[in-house]
Amino acid sequence: MAIKKIDLKNKTKIELQEELHQALREQFNLRMQKGTNPQGVKSHAFKNVRRYIATLKMTIHQKTDQL
């Protein structure tokens, strides 16, 4: 998930939406892991995924405005 913003801007809108779907699934999986084993999940993982989702949404929105 360590993708630079420049790499995201080079992707198409469909690719970005697929990345967003994967990130949302990862966020869901983290929540499920926290529910079953709270000590096994790193708290910073939630923050990283939330920020990545925000970056993806922002980039998708910018691409929509450009068209």
Backbone as CSV, one residue per row, in Angstrom:
resi,resn,N_x,N_y,N_z,CA_x,CA_y,CA_z,C_x,C_y,C_z
1,MET,0.794,-1.187,0.000,0.000,0.000,0.000,0.843,1.261,0.000
2,ALA,2.103,1.132,-0.067,2.980,2.292,-0.065,3.145,2.807,-1.488
3,ILE,2.087,3.383,-2.027,2.101,3.910,-3.385,2.180,5.426,-3.302
4,LYS,3.040,6.003,-4.106,3.198,7.450,-4.111,2.041,8.087,-4.879
5,LYS,1.749,9.336,-4.548,0.650,10.037,-5.198,0.883,10.184,-6.695
6,ILE,2.133,10.288,-7.099,2.448,10.402,-8.530,2.017,9.133,-9.256
7,ASP,2.247,7.979,-8.633,1.834,6.715,-9.237,0.321,6.638,-9.352
8,LEU,-0.400,7.171,-8.372,-1.858,7.150,-8.421,-2.385,8.038,-9.542
9,LYS,-1.728,9.162,-9.771,-2.199,10.079,-10.814,-2.009,9.497,-12.207
10,ASN,-1.111,8.545,-12.350,-0.879,7.925,-13.657,-1.867,6.810,-13.948
11,LYS,-2.636,6.391,-12.972,-3.598,5.308,-13.167,-4.911,5.859,-13.697
12,THR,-5.672,4.979,-14.337,-6.979,5.382,-14.842,-7.987,5.387,-13.702
13,LYS,-9.149,5.962,-13.972,-10.186,6.052,-12.956,-10.664,4.658,-12.542
14,ILE,-10.745,3.743,-13.482,-11.191,2.374,-13.181,-10.177,1.670,-12.292
15,GLU,-8.902,1.846,-12.578,-7.860,1.241,-11.738,-7.895,1.812,-10.329
16,LEU,-8.149,3.108,-10.227,-8.235,3.740,-8.912,-9.431,3.217,-8.129
17,GLN,-10.536,2.995,-8.808,-11.715,2.457,-8.136,-11.465,1.030,-7.653
18,GLU,-10.722,0.254,-8.418,-10.367,-1.094,-7.978,-9.458,-1.034,-6.754
19,GLU,-8.496,-0.108,-6.744,-7.619,0.086,-5.583,-8.441,0.484,-4.359
20,LEU,-9.426,1.362,-4.571,-10.289,1.804,-3.478,-11.075,0.628,-2.914
21,HIS,-11.593,-0.200,-3.797,-12.337,-1.384,-3.357,-11.447,-2.307,-2.519
22,GLN,-10.221,-2.509,-2.943,-9.287,-3.346,-2.193,-8.957,-2.731,-0.834
23,ALA,-8.794,-1.416,-0.792,-8.474,-0.742,0.468,-9.653,-0.822,1.437
24,LEU,-10.865,-0.668,0.918,-12.042,-0.789,1.777,-12.183,-2.207,2.313
25,ARG,-11.851,-3.193,1.492,-11.891,-4.583,1.944,-10.836,-4.817,3.029
26,GLU,-9.666,-4.217,2.856,-8.616,-4.355,3.854,-9.036,-3.710,5.173
27,GLN,-9.698,-2.554,5.091,-10.192,-1.893,6.291,-11.225,-2.780,7.002
28,PHE,-12.103,-3.402,6.246,-13.089,-4.313,6.820,-12.402,-5.491,7.500
29,ASN,-11.403,-6.051,6.836,-10.679,-7.189,7.418,-9.978,-6.798,8.722
30,LEU,-9.431,-5.598,8.776,-8.797,-5.132,10.009,-9.823,-5.025,11.135
31,ARG,-11.017,-4.527,10.815,-12.055,-4.422,11.845,-12.475,-5.800,12.343
32,MET,-12.550,-6.773,11.431,-12.926,-8.132,11.835,-11.824,-8.751,12.704
33,GLN,-10.573,-8.529,12.347,-9.465,-9.047,13.139,-9.458,-8.425,14.524
34,LYS,-9.775,-7.149,14.594,-9.805,-6.472,15.891,-10.914,-7.047,16.766
35,GLY,-12.027,-7.424,16.147,-13.133,-8.002,16.898,-12.816,-9.378,17.451
36,THR,-12.051,-10.166,16.705,-11.750,-11.520,17.152,-10.506,-11.581,18.024
37,ASN,-9.512,-10.748,17.734,-8.263,-10.770,18.492,-7.732,-9.342,18.616
38,PRO,-8.208,-8.577,19.608,-7.827,-7.156,19.712,-6.325,-6.922,19.868
39,GLN,-5.603,-7.833,20.482,-4.173,-7.631,20.668,-3.378,-7.901,19.397
40,GLY,-3.973,-8.586,18.436,-3.244,-8.980,17.239,-3.192,-7.934,16.148
41,VAL,-3.931,-6.859,16.295,-4.003,-5.844,15.241,-3.258,-4.595,15.685
42,LYS,-2.405,-4.105,14.820,-1.664,-2.872,15.092,-2.600,-1.677,14.882
43,SER,-2.631,-0.784,15.835,-3.545,0.359,15.757,-3.172,1.307,14.624
44,HIS,-1.892,1.387,14.271,-1.484,2.295,13.199,-1.943,1.794,11.829
45,ALA,-2.287,0.520,11.717,-2.756,-0.014,10.438,-4.073,0.642,10.033
46,PHE,-4.945,0.917,11.010,-6.210,1.577,10.723,-5.969,2.982,10.167
47,LYS,-5.051,3.695,10.786,-4.731,5.060,10.360,-4.181,5.065,8.938
48,ASN,-3.286,4.127,8.651,-2.687,4.057,7.319,-3.737,3.759,6.255
49,VAL,-4.640,2.833,6.543,-5.668,2.472,5.563,-6.629,3.637,5.356
50,ARG,-7.019,4.313,6.434,-7.926,5.456,6.308,-7.309,6.556,5.453
51,ARG,-6.031,6.819,5.663,-5.359,7.855,4.870,-5.239,7.448,3.410
52,TYR,-4.971,6.177,3.170,-4.853,5.693,1.801,-6.201,5.797,1.086
53,ILE,-7.283,5.457,1.787,-8.623,5.563,1.206,-8.923,7.019,0.874
54,ALA,-8.575,7.932,1.766,-8.803,9.354,1.512,-8.019,9.836,0.300
55,THR,-6.785,9.382,0.177,-5.955,9.764,-0.970,-6.557,9.239,-2.272
56,LEU,-7.034,8.001,-2.241,-7.656,7.426,-3.438,-8.912,8.198,-3.819
57,LYS,-9.751,8.497,-2.831,-10.987,9.232,-3.127,-10.680,10.614,-3.690
58,MET,-9.670,11.274,-3.139,-9.291,12.596,-3.620,-8.805,12.519,-5.067
59,THR,-7.994,11.523,-5.376,-7.463,11.377,-6.726,-8.579,11.050,-7.720
60,ILE,-9.522,10.188,-7.322,-10.667,9.867,-8.192,-11.480,11.122,-8.450
61,HIS,-11.711,11.901,-7.420,-12.488,13.131,-7.552,-11.795,14.114,-8.494
62,GLN,-10.476,14.224,-8.374,-9.724,15.127,-9.254,-9.818,14.666,-10.696
63,LYS,-9.750,13.365,-10.927,-9.843,12.856,-12.299,-11.231,13.104,-12.873
64,THR,-12.269,13.035,-12.033,-13.627,13.292,-12.492,-13.787,14.752,-12.891
65,ASP,-13.173,15.647,-12.124,-13.261,17.080,-12.433,-12.516,17.426,-13.716
66,GLN,-11.462,16.690,-14.041,-10.683,16.987,-15.235,-11.407,16.620,-16.519
67,LEU,-12.303,15.663,-16.448,-12.993,15.225,-17.674,-14.028,16.173,-18.094
